[in-house]
Amino acid sequence: MKKQILLAAVAALFSFTAVQAQGGGNFQRRTPEERLKPIHEKIDSAFKLDADKMKKVDDIFLNSFKEWDKTMEDMRAGGQPDREAMMAARQKNTDDRDAKLKEVLTADQYKTWKDQIEPATRPQRGNRGGGGGGGGGGQQ
C-alpha cells in the first residue's frame, strides 16, 4: 500500500512538473520594461554608452514595445488578426525604431546592433516538429 501511495505521489509530481514546463496555462506576457532589460544589458555591455545616450536608447525601445503592444491590442480587438497585416505592422514598428536608433548610435554601433545583438534578442524556437531532421525552411 505504501508503495502505491508513493508511486502515485511521484506520478502526480512528475505530471505537475511536465505541465509547468509546457507553460501550464499561466503564460503572462512580459511588460515592456521586462522586455527592455535584456536589450539594455546587451547594448550597455557592447557599447558602454554614456548615461544620456543609454537613456535615449532605452526610451526608443520602451516606446517601440508599448506601441507594438497597443497595435496588437487593437488588432486583437477586431477578432483574429490577419497574419499579413500583423507582419506589416511589425515591420513598420521595427523600421520606426531603427530610424530613431540611427539618430543616437554611430554607424558602426548600429551595424553591430543589427548584425549581432538584435538577432540574439529574438525568441529562440525549439525543434517543435517530430521526426525528420533538419530545420524548417526559413524565408530566403
C-alpha positions as CSV (number, residue, x, y, z in Angstrom):
1,M,0.0,0.0,0.0
2,K,2.8,2.4,0.9
3,K,4.5,1.7,-2.5
4,Q,1.2,2.5,-4.3
5,I,0.8,5.8,-2.5
6,L,4.5,6.7,-3.1
7,L,4.2,5.8,-6.7
8,A,1.0,7.9,-7.1
9,A,2.7,10.9,-5.4
10,V,5.7,10.6,-7.7
11,A,3.5,10.3,-10.8
12,A,1.5,13.4,-9.7
13,L,4.7,15.4,-9.1
14,F,6.0,14.3,-12.5
15,S,2.7,15.3,-14.2
16,F,2.7,18.7,-12.5
17,T,6.3,19.3,-13.5
18,A,5.6,18.4,-17.1
19,V,2.6,20.7,-17.3
20,Q,4.6,23.6,-15.8
21,A,7.4,23.0,-18.2
22,Q,5.0,23.4,-21.1
23,G,3.6,26.7,-19.8
24,G,0.9,25.3,-17.6
25,G,-1.6,27.8,-18.9
26,N,-0.1,30.5,-16.8
27,F,1.6,32.3,-19.6
28,Q,1.8,36.0,-18.9
29,R,3.0,38.5,-21.5
30,R,6.1,40.3,-20.3
31,T,5.8,44.0,-19.8
32,P,7.7,46.5,-22.0
33,E,10.0,47.1,-19.0
34,E,10.8,43.4,-18.7
35,R,11.5,43.1,-22.4
36,L,13.8,46.2,-22.2
37,K,16.0,44.7,-19.5
38,P,18.0,42.1,-21.6
39,I,18.3,44.6,-24.5
40,H,19.6,47.3,-22.2
41,E,22.2,44.9,-20.8
42,K,23.4,43.7,-24.2
43,I,23.6,47.3,-25.6
44,D,25.3,48.6,-22.4
45,S,27.9,45.8,-22.4
46,A,28.6,46.1,-26.2
47,F,28.8,49.9,-26.5
48,K,29.3,51.4,-23.0
49,L,27.2,54.4,-23.9
50,D,27.1,57.5,-21.7
51,A,24.1,57.8,-19.5
52,D,22.3,60.3,-21.7
53,K,22.6,58.1,-24.9
54,M,21.7,55.0,-22.9
55,K,18.5,56.7,-21.7
56,K,17.6,57.7,-25.3
57,V,18.2,54.1,-26.5
58,D,16.1,52.8,-23.6
59,D,13.3,55.3,-24.4
60,I,13.3,54.3,-28.1
61,F,12.9,50.6,-27.2
62,L,10.4,51.2,-24.4
63,N,8.2,53.3,-26.7
64,S,8.6,50.7,-29.5
65,F,7.4,47.9,-27.2
66,K,4.5,50.0,-25.9
67,E,3.5,50.9,-29.5
68,W,3.7,47.3,-30.5
69,D,1.5,46.2,-27.6
70,K,-1.1,48.8,-28.4
71,T,-1.1,47.8,-32.1
72,M,-1.6,44.2,-31.2
73,E,-4.3,45.0,-28.7
74,D,-6.1,47.0,-31.5
75,M,-5.7,44.2,-33.9
76,R,-7.0,41.6,-31.5
77,A,-10.0,43.7,-30.6
78,G,-11.2,43.3,-34.2
79,G,-11.1,39.5,-33.9
80,Q,-8.4,37.2,-35.2
81,P,-5.6,39.4,-36.6
82,D,-4.6,38.9,-40.2
83,R,-1.1,37.4,-40.4
84,E,0.0,39.7,-43.2
85,A,-1.3,42.8,-41.5
86,M,0.5,41.8,-38.3
87,M,3.7,41.2,-40.2
88,A,3.4,44.6,-41.9
89,A,2.7,46.3,-38.6
90,R,5.7,44.6,-37.0
91,Q,7.9,45.7,-39.9
92,K,6.7,49.3,-39.6
93,N,7.3,49.3,-35.9
94,T,10.8,47.9,-36.4
95,D,11.6,50.5,-39.2
96,D,10.4,53.3,-37.0
97,R,12.5,52.1,-34.1
98,D,15.6,51.6,-36.3
99,A,15.3,55.1,-37.7
100,K,15.4,56.5,-34.2
101,L,18.3,54.3,-33.2
102,K,20.3,55.6,-36.2
103,E,20.0,59.1,-34.8
104,V,21.5,58.0,-31.5
105,L,24.0,55.3,-32.3
106,T,27.1,55.7,-34.6
107,A,27.0,53.8,-37.9
108,D,29.3,51.1,-36.5
109,Q,27.2,50.7,-33.4
110,Y,24.0,50.5,-35.4
111,K,25.6,47.8,-37.7
112,T,26.7,45.8,-34.6
113,W,23.2,46.1,-33.3
114,K,21.6,44.8,-36.5
115,D,24.2,42.1,-37.3
116,Q,25.0,40.7,-33.8
117,I,22.8,42.0,-30.9
118,E,19.3,42.1,-32.5
119,P,19.4,38.5,-33.7
120,A,20.5,37.4,-30.2
121,T,17.4,39.1,-28.7
122,R,14.9,37.3,-30.8
123,P,13.0,34.4,-29.1
124,Q,14.5,31.1,-29.9
125,R,12.1,28.4,-31.1
126,G,12.8,24.9,-30.1
127,N,12.5,22.0,-32.5
128,R,8.8,21.5,-32.4
129,G,8.4,19.1,-35.3
130,G,8.5,15.4,-34.9
131,G,10.6,13.0,-36.9
132,G,12.6,14.1,-40.0
133,G,15.8,16.0,-39.2
134,G,16.9,19.5,-40.1
135,G,15.4,22.8,-39.5
136,G,12.4,24.1,-41.4
137,G,12.8,26.2,-44.5
138,G,13.1,29.8,-43.4
139,Q,12.4,32.7,-45.7
140,Q,15.2,33.4,-48.2
